[in-house]
Every structure is written in C-alpha cells, then in structure tokens.
C-alpha cells in the first residue's frame, strides 16, 4: 500500500513513515522541506499521485487566531487534491476533547479541521490523541521563569509520540473509519503534578506554582482532556518514558 504522509518529517510523521515502511508498505514523507505545501498547493498533486492513503499531520506554526484559516485552507487543498488523485482514504490526527474546550481558538480550529474532513468527498478516519509526553517541556516553558513554573491543575492523560504514531499507522492501513478513534496514555495527571514530576526527573530545582489561569490548558474545564470510554489506552507510562 502506498501512503503519502504530509507532515512526514515531524515528530509524529517521521515515526509513522518508519513504522509503515518497516511493515512493508510504501510510506513517503512529504513536507515543505521536500517541496510539498498544503497552504500554497505546491507539490500536492505530485505527492498524491498513485497514493492509496493520505495522512495529514501538518499544523500551523502557532496556536493563535490564525489557526482556523490555516486548517480551512490546508484541508481544502488536501481534499481537492485527494479526490482528483483518486485517493481512497484520508487520515488526520486531532486532539481528545477538542470539542469540549471552546475557550481555546486552537481547539476550535481542530474541530473545524475534523468537520471539513467529515464533509469532504474522501473516505476518512480521525485519530484523536491526548497530549504528547514530548510536548510537556514546551508546556512548562510557556509560563516559567528562572525560579518558578506556573501551571493549572488541568487533568490530562498524556502519551508517548511512538504510541501515537503506531495508532496512526494502524488506522491508515485499515478500512476508513468514517468516524473517530480516541487514543490516550495509561495515567491521568493534574498538569501541575506532571510539572513537578518532570522537574524532579530533570534535576530542575524550580518550584511549580498552581495557577489555574496559566497557559493554554487553563482553558480546558474538568476532565475535558481525559479519554472517555472506548478509547484505546497505550501502555507506556510517563515515568518509563522519562527514564529513557
């Protein structure tokens, strides 16, 4: 099976390509660095020619008000190109609970991306994951200084990028779901607790201050970012991942 992975040189995409090729498929990574750009349309027809499946893992450079326009334009380019090329399956990676965090423009933009895919002409699958372990350090950096890290007590259920990639790879070579698969890590943490675990593992002596107005995840209410019944639960724990 030939799979075009757009965003295939990034954190998740490079792993998806590696997993699929190791299984005997022909997974081809595409990105702006290889001359394929969903915003401008450059290289898209060539990337999709002969592909059975397209996996879209692209994301905007920031999580701000430009996000909705980014997803609207890139999904229009993707779906138009996929239909023209006769691609039989389109897959995107979204976020568990995206529809439950209306206070975040980026989460609203991800819901828009999902809706555009659902309404489009190509059979589809949506994989919704929780936050990546690899992203936690970035989250800490948003609201930190040399002495403290301010974090809300928002509940989340993070997972390893490798587990995310494996799930995306599995879905991409299966029958289109015409629906959504949720995936998550095996443990639920409050984000401030996760910060303390992370700093301790890094030997970082900064203090975590619980601040329920701090950062992007302050907008997530209750257990919005925690997987619901029916989700596929990965096995890698956060402490196991940190120890590596």
BELKAHU-V707885 format. One record per backbone hydrogen bond with DSSP energy under -1.0 kcal/mol. NH is the residue of the N-H (numbers start at 1). CO is the residue of the C=O. E is the energy in kcal/mol with one decimal. If there is no record, write none. Layout:
nh	co	e
NH	CO	E
NH	CO	E
//
This chain:
nh	co	e
3	26	-2.6
4	53	-2.7
5	28	-2.7
6	55	-2.7
7	30	-3.1
8	30	-2.1
10	7	-1.2
14	10	-2.3
16	12	-2.4
17	13	-2.5
18	14	-1.9
19	15	-2.6
20	16	-2.6
21	17	-2.5
22	18	-2.0
23	19	-1.1
24	21	-1.4
25	20	-2.2
26	1	-2.8
28	3	-2.7
30	5	-2.9
34	31	-1.3
35	32	-1.2
36	31	-2.7
37	42	-2.6
41	37	-2.4
44	41	-1.5
47	43	-2.1
48	44	-1.9
49	45	-1.1
51	48	-2.0
52	2	-2.3
53	2	-1.6
54	89	-2.4
55	4	-3.0
56	91	-3.2
57	6	-3.3
67	64	-2.1
70	66	-1.9
71	67	-2.4
72	68	-2.4
73	69	-2.3
74	70	-2.7
75	71	-2.1
76	72	-1.7
77	73	-2.2
78	74	-2.5
79	75	-2.8
80	76	-2.1
81	77	-2.2
82	78	-2.9
83	79	-2.3
84	80	-2.0
85	81	-1.9
87	82	-2.4
88	52	-1.3
90	123	-2.4
91	54	-2.6
92	125	-1.7
94	127	-3.5
96	129	-2.5
98	95	-1.9
100	97	-2.1
101	98	-1.1
104	101	-1.8
108	104	-2.2
109	105	-1.9
110	106	-2.0
111	107	-1.9
112	108	-2.0
113	109	-2.2
114	110	-2.2
115	111	-2.7
116	112	-2.5
117	113	-1.9
118	114	-2.5
119	115	-2.0
125	90	-2.1
126	179	-2.1
127	92	-2.5
128	181	-3.1
129	94	-2.2
133	159	-2.5
135	132	-1.5
136	133	-1.7
139	135	-2.1
140	136	-2.3
141	137	-1.7
142	138	-1.0
145	148	-2.5
149	207	-2.6
150	143	-2.7
151	209	-2.3
156	189	-2.7
159	131	-2.4
164	160	-2.0
165	161	-2.9
166	162	-1.9
167	163	-1.8
168	164	-2.4
169	165	-2.7
170	166	-2.4
171	167	-2.4
172	168	-2.3
173	169	-1.2
174	171	-1.5
178	124	-3.3
181	126	-2.8
183	128	-2.8
184	232	-2.1
185	157	-2.0
189	156	-2.9
191	154	-2.4
194	190	-2.4
195	191	-2.2
196	192	-1.8
197	193	-2.3
198	194	-2.3
199	195	-2.7
200	196	-2.3
201	197	-2.1
202	198	-1.7
204	199	-2.8
207	147	-2.3
209	149	-2.7
211	151	-2.7
214	211	-1.9
218	215	-1.3
219	216	-1.4
220	217	-1.4
224	221	-2.4
226	223	-1.8
231	228	-1.6
232	182	-2.9
234	184	-3.1
241	237	-2.2
242	238	-2.8
243	239	-2.0
//
